[in-house]
Amino acid sequence: MKKQVFKFIAKMNKIALPSYTKKGLDISKASKIQLAIIGWKSFVTQNSLN
């Protein structure tokens, strides 16, 4: 059940949140909000794969 929820959230993230890898964002120059989005997306991805 938990895995399915995180897979759904990951799909919504892909639609709603920007992809910084496609934009070529340098992490050392990222703002706090951009770092928070990157962290959130990685958290959701890790939980959807486990």
Chimera marker file (.cmm) of the C-alpha trace (Angstrom):
<marker_set name="trace">
<marker id="1" x="0.000" y="0.000" z="0.000" r="1" g="1" b="0" radius="0.5"/>
<marker id="2" x="2.734" y="2.464" z="0.982" r="1" g="1" b="0" radius="0.5"/>
<marker id="3" x="4.675" y="1.734" z="-2.200" r="1" g="1" b="0" radius="0.5"/>
<marker id="4" x="1.622" y="2.400" z="-4.360" r="1" g="1" b="0" radius="0.5"/>
<marker id="5" x="1.049" y="5.752" z="-2.661" r="1" g="1" b="0" radius="0.5"/>
<marker id="6" x="4.623" y="6.820" z="-3.284" r="1" g="1" b="0" radius="0.5"/>
<marker id="7" x="4.414" y="5.701" z="-6.919" r="1" g="1" b="0" radius="0.5"/>
<marker id="8" x="1.334" y="7.885" z="-7.342" r="1" g="1" b="0" radius="0.5"/>
<marker id="9" x="3.078" y="10.828" z="-5.657" r="1" g="1" b="0" radius="0.5"/>
<marker id="10" x="6.093" y="10.308" z="-7.949" r="1" g="1" b="0" radius="0.5"/>
<marker id="11" x="3.845" y="10.549" z="-11.010" r="1" g="1" b="0" radius="0.5"/>
<marker id="12" x="2.289" y="13.759" z="-9.687" r="1" g="1" b="0" radius="0.5"/>
<marker id="13" x="5.750" y="15.181" z="-8.968" r="1" g="1" b="0" radius="0.5"/>
<marker id="14" x="6.803" y="14.477" z="-12.532" r="1" g="1" b="0" radius="0.5"/>
<marker id="15" x="3.838" y="16.458" z="-13.811" r="1" g="1" b="0" radius="0.5"/>
<marker id="16" x="3.841" y="19.328" z="-11.323" r="1" g="1" b="0" radius="0.5"/>
<marker id="17" x="7.464" y="19.926" z="-10.318" r="1" g="1" b="0" radius="0.5"/>
<marker id="18" x="10.250" y="21.136" z="-12.604" r="1" g="1" b="0" radius="0.5"/>
<marker id="19" x="13.060" y="18.861" z="-13.760" r="1" g="1" b="0" radius="0.5"/>
<marker id="20" x="16.317" y="20.525" z="-12.830" r="1" g="1" b="0" radius="0.5"/>
<marker id="21" x="18.478" y="17.913" z="-14.538" r="1" g="1" b="0" radius="0.5"/>
<marker id="22" x="16.975" y="18.790" z="-17.909" r="1" g="1" b="0" radius="0.5"/>
<marker id="23" x="17.607" y="22.462" z="-17.220" r="1" g="1" b="0" radius="0.5"/>
<marker id="24" x="21.233" y="21.787" z="-16.267" r="1" g="1" b="0" radius="0.5"/>
<marker id="25" x="20.977" y="23.282" z="-12.783" r="1" g="1" b="0" radius="0.5"/>
<marker id="26" x="24.230" y="23.466" z="-10.847" r="1" g="1" b="0" radius="0.5"/>
<marker id="27" x="23.447" y="22.219" z="-7.333" r="1" g="1" b="0" radius="0.5"/>
<marker id="28" x="26.048" y="24.495" z="-5.750" r="1" g="1" b="0" radius="0.5"/>
<marker id="29" x="24.146" y="27.503" z="-7.146" r="1" g="1" b="0" radius="0.5"/>
<marker id="30" x="20.644" y="26.233" z="-6.355" r="1" g="1" b="0" radius="0.5"/>
<marker id="31" x="18.345" y="28.185" z="-4.055" r="1" g="1" b="0" radius="0.5"/>
<marker id="32" x="16.890" y="26.733" z="-0.857" r="1" g="1" b="0" radius="0.5"/>
<marker id="33" x="13.553" y="26.058" z="-2.544" r="1" g="1" b="0" radius="0.5"/>
<marker id="34" x="15.225" y="24.251" z="-5.440" r="1" g="1" b="0" radius="0.5"/>
<marker id="35" x="17.223" y="22.133" z="-2.985" r="1" g="1" b="0" radius="0.5"/>
<marker id="36" x="14.028" y="21.316" z="-1.088" r="1" g="1" b="0" radius="0.5"/>
<marker id="37" x="12.328" y="20.195" z="-4.314" r="1" g="1" b="0" radius="0.5"/>
<marker id="38" x="15.328" y="18.036" z="-5.237" r="1" g="1" b="0" radius="0.5"/>
<marker id="39" x="15.302" y="16.482" z="-1.771" r="1" g="1" b="0" radius="0.5"/>
<marker id="40" x="11.559" y="15.827" z="-1.869" r="1" g="1" b="0" radius="0.5"/>
<marker id="41" x="11.758" y="14.203" z="-5.296" r="1" g="1" b="0" radius="0.5"/>
<marker id="42" x="14.630" y="11.954" z="-4.214" r="1" g="1" b="0" radius="0.5"/>
<marker id="43" x="12.776" y="10.976" z="-1.008" r="1" g="1" b="0" radius="0.5"/>
<marker id="44" x="9.664" y="10.011" z="-2.961" r="1" g="1" b="0" radius="0.5"/>
<marker id="45" x="11.685" y="8.131" z="-5.580" r="1" g="1" b="0" radius="0.5"/>
<marker id="46" x="13.563" y="6.118" z="-2.964" r="1" g="1" b="0" radius="0.5"/>
<marker id="47" x="10.356" y="5.157" z="-1.173" r="1" g="1" b="0" radius="0.5"/>
<marker id="48" x="8.590" y="4.187" z="-4.386" r="1" g="1" b="0" radius="0.5"/>
<marker id="49" x="11.439" y="1.850" z="-5.327" r="1" g="1" b="0" radius="0.5"/>
<marker id="50" x="11.744" y="0.093" z="-1.956" r="1" g="1" b="0" radius="0.5"/>
<link id1="1" id2="2" r="1" g="1" b="0" radius="0.2"/>
<link id1="2" id2="3" r="1" g="1" b="0" radius="0.2"/>
<link id1="3" id2="4" r="1" g="1" b="0" radius="0.2"/>
<link id1="4" id2="5" r="1" g="1" b="0" radius="0.2"/>
<link id1="5" id2="6" r="1" g="1" b="0" radius="0.2"/>
<link id1="6" id2="7" r="1" g="1" b="0" radius="0.2"/>
<link id1="7" id2="8" r="1" g="1" b="0" radius="0.2"/>
<link id1="8" id2="9" r="1" g="1" b="0" radius="0.2"/>
<link id1="9" id2="10" r="1" g="1" b="0" radius="0.2"/>
<link id1="10" id2="11" r="1" g="1" b="0" radius="0.2"/>
<link id1="11" id2="12" r="1" g="1" b="0" radius="0.2"/>
<link id1="12" id2="13" r="1" g="1" b="0" radius="0.2"/>
<link id1="13" id2="14" r="1" g="1" b="0" radius="0.2"/>
<link id1="14" id2="15" r="1" g="1" b="0" radius="0.2"/>
<link id1="15" id2="16" r="1" g="1" b="0" radius="0.2"/>
<link id1="16" id2="17" r="1" g="1" b="0" radius="0.2"/>
<link id1="17" id2="18" r="1" g="1" b="0" radius="0.2"/>
<link id1="18" id2="19" r="1" g="1" b="0" radius="0.2"/>
<link id1="19" id2="20" r="1" g="1" b="0" radius="0.2"/>
<link id1="20" id2="21" r="1" g="1" b="0" radius="0.2"/>
<link id1="21" id2="22" r="1" g="1" b="0" radius="0.2"/>
<link id1="22" id2="23" r="1" g="1" b="0" radius="0.2"/>
<link id1="23" id2="24" r="1" g="1" b="0" radius="0.2"/>
<link id1="24" id2="25" r="1" g="1" b="0" radius="0.2"/>
<link id1="25" id2="26" r="1" g="1" b="0" radius="0.2"/>
<link id1="26" id2="27" r="1" g="1" b="0" radius="0.2"/>
<link id1="27" id2="28" r="1" g="1" b="0" radius="0.2"/>
<link id1="28" id2="29" r="1" g="1" b="0" radius="0.2"/>
<link id1="29" id2="30" r="1" g="1" b="0" radius="0.2"/>
<link id1="30" id2="31" r="1" g="1" b="0" radius="0.2"/>
<link id1="31" id2="32" r="1" g="1" b="0" radius="0.2"/>
<link id1="32" id2="33" r="1" g="1" b="0" radius="0.2"/>
<link id1="33" id2="34" r="1" g="1" b="0" radius="0.2"/>
<link id1="34" id2="35" r="1" g="1" b="0" radius="0.2"/>
<link id1="35" id2="36" r="1" g="1" b="0" radius="0.2"/>
<link id1="36" id2="37" r="1" g="1" b="0" radius="0.2"/>
<link id1="37" id2="38" r="1" g="1" b="0" radius="0.2"/>
<link id1="38" id2="39" r="1" g="1" b="0" radius="0.2"/>
<link id1="39" id2="40" r="1" g="1" b="0" radius="0.2"/>
<link id1="40" id2="41" r="1" g="1" b="0" radius="0.2"/>
<link id1="41" id2="42" r="1" g="1" b="0" radius="0.2"/>
<link id1="42" id2="43" r="1" g="1" b="0" radius="0.2"/>
<link id1="43" id2="44" r="1" g="1" b="0" radius="0.2"/>
<link id1="44" id2="45" r="1" g="1" b="0" radius="0.2"/>
<link id1="45" id2="46" r="1" g="1" b="0" radius="0.2"/>
<link id1="46" id2="47" r="1" g="1" b="0" radius="0.2"/>
<link id1="47" id2="48" r="1" g="1" b="0" radius="0.2"/>
<link id1="48" id2="49" r="1" g="1" b="0" radius="0.2"/>
<link id1="49" id2="50" r="1" g="1" b="0" radius="0.2"/>
</marker_set>
